[in-house]
Amino acid sequence: MHAIFQQGHPEAPVLVLLHGTGGDEHSLLEVGKTLNKQASLFSIRGNVLENGMPRFFRRLAEGVYDEADLAARGAELNEFIQEAAEKYQFSLSNVVLVGYSNGANIAIHLLLSDPTFQQAILFHPMYPVDNIPTQSLPETRIFMSLGTHDPIVPVAESQHVIQLFEDRQASVTTLWTRSHQLTYEEVQQAQEWLHA
């Protein structure tokens, strides 16, 4: 997997940046710097190609995930982050997953499948998955932004993601915007949430 690591202050968060479809390891670096100027940034490029565009896992159609591939790629990504923690000497407890669109969706998989990850910023997530772990996540804190007129993620799917985490006792902060586009307002609100 391709990635960029930028060392920050040792006591600041480590932001694991996960881009949307068609992005790469450079796409969210400025977002990461805005979220926390002192944070370490670990920005990863998805290693699945869909019509030449990088993603983190395959889908069978728009809004239809290849769940077997999601599980396999999620395990691979988890291992990659753990190896980076050893290599760059950061604590997994300091990690905040920051995902946009497809990156937010793989971040959901990590949060649900490995309780090591307890903080996340999810911009425009969607998770139409049948096989979901049921364990409680009372230590998990999540900020998510969702669109009222998102052409990719219907409102019902956004509410499904909120419900997924609330049902598992996670602390969820939401911000509703208009579309699927990542806006400065979302990044600013996420920054305030992170500092709180």
N, C-alpha and C positions, 0 to 999 in steps of 0.2 A: 504494500500500500504506500502511496505517496503522501507525504505530510511535511508541514513546516512547524518547527518548535521555536518559539521566541521566549527566552527566559525573562521572567519578571521578578518582583520581590518575593523572597522565599515564603513569606507569611500571607501573601495575597492569594486569591483563588487561582486555580488552573482552569482556564476556559477551553473545553474541547469543542472545536468549531466544526459543524457538520452542515455542508452546503445543500442547496436544493438542486433539483434536476438540471443538468447543464452547467452547473457551477464547478469550482475546483477548490484547491487548498488556499487560493488567494481570495476567494469571494467574500469571506466574512471577517477578514483580518481587521478592517477598519471598524466593523461592528464590535469586534472583541475589544479593540483599543478604546472605543467609546464607552463600553460597558464598565471597564475598569482599567485605568491607565497603568496600574501597577501589576495587573494580572500577568501570569504566564499564559501564552497562547499556544495551543496544540491544534493545528488546523489540518484536517484529513481530507483527502480526495477519495470519493467513492470509486470502487474498482469494478463496477458493472456499467456496461455501455448500452444505452438504448438509443438507437439511431445516431450513434456517435456522441451522445451526451452522457457524461458521468452521472451515476446514481449509486446509492448504497445497497439496493437489492432489486431483484427483478419484479416486474408486475406483468400480469397476464393481459390486462387492459386498463384503461383509465379507471382508477378506483378499485381495481381488483388485484390483490397482492398474490404473489407466488409465496405462500406461507412457508413452504419447505426451504426456499431460498432465503427468505427473511430470517429464519432460525439459524441457518448455516452462516449467513453473512453477519448476523448479529453476534454469534459466537466468535467469529474471526475478528470483528471489530473490537470486541471486549478484550480478546487476547492481545491485540495490537496496542490498545490503551494501557493494559497492564505491563506490557514489555516496555513501553515508553516511560511509565512511572519508574521502573527500575533504571532504565538508561539515563533519564534526566533527573532522577532523584526527587520526584515529587510524590506527595501522599495522595492516594485515591480518595481519601476523605475530603480533600481540598477541591476535587473536581466538580465543575459545574458544566453539564452538557448544554451546549447552545446549538440548537438546530433550526433550520428554516425549511419548511415544506418536506421534501423527502428526507432531509437530515433530521428534522424534528420527529419524523415517523420512526426512523431507526433508533433515535434516542428513547422513544417510548418503549421500544422493545428492550433496550438495556435497562431502563428503570424498572420494568415489570419482571425481568428475568434475573436481575442481579441486584440485591439490596445494598451492595457497596455504593452504587450510584444513588445519591439522595437529593441532589439539587439539579434543576434543569430550567432552561429558558426555551420554550417551544413556540416558534413563530409559525402559525398556520399549520398545525398538525392534523393528521387524519389517521384513523386506525381501524379499518374494517377487517378485523381479524377474529376468527372463531375460537382458536385455541389460545386462551389467555390465562396465565397463572392467577390464582385467586388469593395469594397471601396478602396480608395487611401491610400497609406501608406508612405507619404513623410518623416516621422520622423524615419522610420525603417532602420537600418543598418545591413547588413548581409555579413558574410564571408562564402563562400562555396567552398569545394574542390570536384572535379569530376574526373572520370576516362575515359581516351580515349579508354581503352580496358577493361572496367569494365564488368565482366561476368554477373553481376546482374542488373546493370543499363545501358541500351543502351544510346549512346551519344544523341540521339534524346530526350530521357526522361530527361537527364541532362539539355539540352538546354531548355526544357519545363519549368523546375523549375526556371532557370535564367529568362526566359521570364515572368513567373508568377509575379515575384517581380518587374522586370523592368517596366512592364505594369502598375503596381500600384505605380510607382514613388519612390520605395525604392532604397536605395543606396546599390549596390551589388558589392562585390569584389570576384573575382573567381581565383582559382588555379586549373590547370589541372595536374593530375598525371596519372599514367598508369592504375592501377587496382582498386579494391574495398578495398584493404588492407589499413588501416590507417598507414601513415608513419610519421617519425619524421619531415620530411620537411613540411608536412601539419600542424602539431602542432606548429612548429616554425613560419611559416608564419601567422598562426592564432594568435599566441602570439604577433607578431609585429603589426598586425591589431588591436588587442584589446588594446594595449598600445598607439597606435596612436589615 
